[in-house]
Amino acid sequence: IIYKHHNTVKFLLGITPQGTVSFISRGWGGRASDKHITENSVFFKYDTAGDLVLADRGFDIQSSVGTVCGELKIPAFTKGKKPAAPLDVKTTRKVANVRIHVERVIGSVRQKYTILNGALPLDVLMTKDADNIPTVDMYNRVCCALVNLCESVVDFD
């Protein structure tokens, strides 16, 4: 995707309930769909039976999560529908409250390490180290590791 006259890079991050980054995909071009990135990264290699995966609305990865016997939770679609049952409302609120922490962790990575926000030279996308890892992927890994060393965004009180 060209955003404000620059190409973009997407990463898939896995976040633990404690608010730490536990999975970082390789970088993908901005036009890659979230579903494509999820299914073509090694994310499900680390998923085990009974794991809970939270995703945005429209993130259709139910079949992929099912292959590892995991559980997918997506906030309920409410627009144009009848009011939900009280149990559905309670479940949706719980998912939304946890998803807030995911957004806060991602926001923390982007705010603290602005190198990921600005325009990057093309060689950062193309240059690879001895392990064939692009420089931009290494930038992202280091930024996420540094965020993991900071105080958690999840309040345990």
N, C-alpha and C positions, 0 to 999 in steps of 0.2 A: 504494500500500500504506500502511496506517496502521500505523506501528511505534511502540509506546509512546505511543499517542494523538496521533501527529503524522504528517502526510503525508511521504512520502519522494520524493526525486528521484534518478534514475539517469543516469549518464553513461557513454559508451563511450570508453575511452582506448586509443590505440595507443602502444606502447612500442617503441623501437628496441633492437637488440642491445646498444647502449652504455648503455642504462638511462635514456634521456631520453623525455619524453612528446612524441610526434610527431603525435598526432591527438586531438582532443577533440570529442566530439559535442555537440549541444545537449542540454539537460536534458530528461528524459522523466519522466512520472509513474511512481512506483514499481511500478505494476501492469504496465507494458509489459515484454514478454519481452525477453530479451537478443537473441534472433534478430530480433525485430521492430525493435529499436533499430538493430541492425547493418545490416539490409536497408533501413531507411528513413532512415539517415543518409547522408552523402556519403563514408563510409569507403572504399567500393570505387572511388570516383572517383579516388582516389590510389593504388590498388593497381595494380601492373603485372605483366605476365607473369613468372612465376617467383618472385614474392614468396611468402614462407612466412608463413602465419597460424597462430598457436597459439591454441587455444581450450580451454575446460573441457569435461569430459565432458558429453554431453547438449546441447551447443551446436551444433545441427544447421544449419550454414551451408555445407555442402559444395557445394550447387548454386550458391550466390552466389559463393563463392570460385572455382568452376570457370568462371563467366562471364567472369572477368578472367584466366583461365589461371594462377591462383595454386595454391598447394598448401596444404592444410589438415592440420595435425597435432593430433590429440587423444590424450591419454593413453589407453592401452588399458584396456578394461573387464576386470577380473580377478576380480571377485566371482562365485563360483559356476562358474568356468570351470577347465579343466585348466591346469596350469602352461604359461606361454608359452615359445616357442622362445627360445633364447639371443639371437638377433638382435633379436627383438621386445622382449625385456627391456632390451637395450642402447639401442634407439631410445627406448623409453618413459622410461628414466632420463635420456637427453639432453634430451628434451622437458620432463620434470619439473624438471630443473636450470635450464633457461632460464625456465620458468614461475615459479620461485621469485623471480627478479629482477622479473618483472611484478608479483607480489604485493607485493614490497618497495617498488617505486616507488609503487604505489597506497597502501600503508600509510604511506609517507613523506608523501604529499600530505595524507592524512587526519590524521596525527599532528602535523605541523608547523603546519597551518593548520586549527585546530579549528572555524573558522567553518562549515566544511562538515559537521561532525558534529552540531552542535546544532540546535535548533528554529529555523527562520527565520520571520520575519514573512511573511504572505501577500503583502504588496506587493512583496517581493523576487522572488517568483515571477511576479508580474503586470506590474511596471513594466518598461518597455522603453526603450532609448535611441533615438537618431535612426536607427540601423541596424536597429531592430526586434529587438535582442538583449536578452533578459530579464536582469535584474540578477544572478540566481543563476548564469547562464552566464558572465557577466563575472567573478564571484567565482572560479568554477572555473578559468577561463583564467588569471587572474592567479596563483592558487595553483600551478597546474601550471608556469607559466613560472618562478616563483620556485624551485620544486623543480629545474627544469632548470639553474638557476644554482648549485645546491648540488653538492657532491661526489657523483659517481655511486655508486649502490648496487652496481654491477657492479665486481668486483675484476678488474683487467686483468693481474694478475701470474701 
